[in-house]
Amino acid sequence: MSNDNLNSAVAWQPIQTAPKSGKAILLWWSCCKDPAVGRWEDDCTREGWRCDGDQCVPKNQHNCTHWMPLPEPPNAAEIGRASCR
């Protein structure tokens, strides 16, 4: 992949183009100082962008302005046989 293609592949995208499939992505809220991993949630009681884990959870979903895909995890050969225990 050329540097130009790589840069466009990892560039911040407008939130209107983000996938609403529930897949984890990197999100940017105008009210936060750091990006957060999150996803679109659509259940019976609420709909909107939500952060995963203990990261910021903005009250106003309209402040979520941009997104970008998360990188693929390393393959098994790159990880080696290290244990998580």
Residue pairs with C-beta under 8 A, 6 or more apart in sequence:
1 9
9 69
10 68
10 69
11 68
12 28
12 66
12 67
12 68
13 66
13 67
13 68
14 65
14 66
15 27
15 49
15 64
15 65
15 66
15 67
17 67
18 25
18 27
18 40
18 49
18 67
19 25
19 40
20 40
20 42
21 40
22 39
22 40
22 41
23 39
24 37
24 38
24 39
24 52
24 70
25 37
25 38
25 39
25 67
25 68
25 69
25 70
26 35
26 36
26 37
26 67
26 68
26 69
26 70
27 35
27 36
27 37
27 38
27 49
27 51
27 64
27 66
27 67
28 35
28 64
28 65
28 66
28 67
29 36
29 56
29 58
29 63
29 64
29 65
30 63
30 65
31 56
31 58
31 60
31 63
32 56
32 58
34 56
36 51
36 52
36 55
36 56
37 51
37 52
37 53
37 55
37 70
38 49
38 50
38 51
38 52
38 55
39 49
39 50
39 52
40 48
40 49
40 50
41 47
41 48
41 49
41 50
48 61
48 64
49 61
49 64
50 57
51 57
58 64
